[in-house]
């Protein structure tokens, strides 16, 4: 009987020793996994922004194009319902016919009302070969009017108009210029 009890003690010791080793290995693996997961979470915090390269939005009404907005890149901010643009170009249409193109350094689009802010140096070229230079142009999508409080220069076929501040339709036909000065060629 003494031999049988010794074998059982050895088997019990081996089982305890084996269970202890398995416990240590599992503990070690759980520690390693939890460290990896926490470092991943720290590296990628949640965000409401999204960056898009070669951004394009086309606005239509009754099947006809109103505006085509293109930008080199855009960052969307869902919380503020705004898209921030880099090198935007806005092509304006009326009844599907091209009217003008507005180009600026940066810009913003309000996603709730489709209003556009063209920020920095801006140029507007019309289908009638008119050219306008200014800064910080605002486009109101409801009234289809553009405006700025900055200095402007409009070059037409036979005249150059200078001023500070303006409000106009998208093709510079119905324009109001504050502090206007005209040079006729």
Secondary structure, 3 states (H helix, E strand, C coil): CHHHHHHHHHHHHHHHHHHHHHHHHHHHHHHHHHHHHHHHHHHCCCCCEEEEEEEEEEEEECCEEEEEEEEEEEEEECCCCEEEEECCEEEEEECCEEEEEEEEEEEEEECCCCCEEEEEEEEEEECCCCEEEEEEEEEECCCCEEEEEEEEEEECCCEEEEEEEEEEECCCCCEEECCCEEEEC
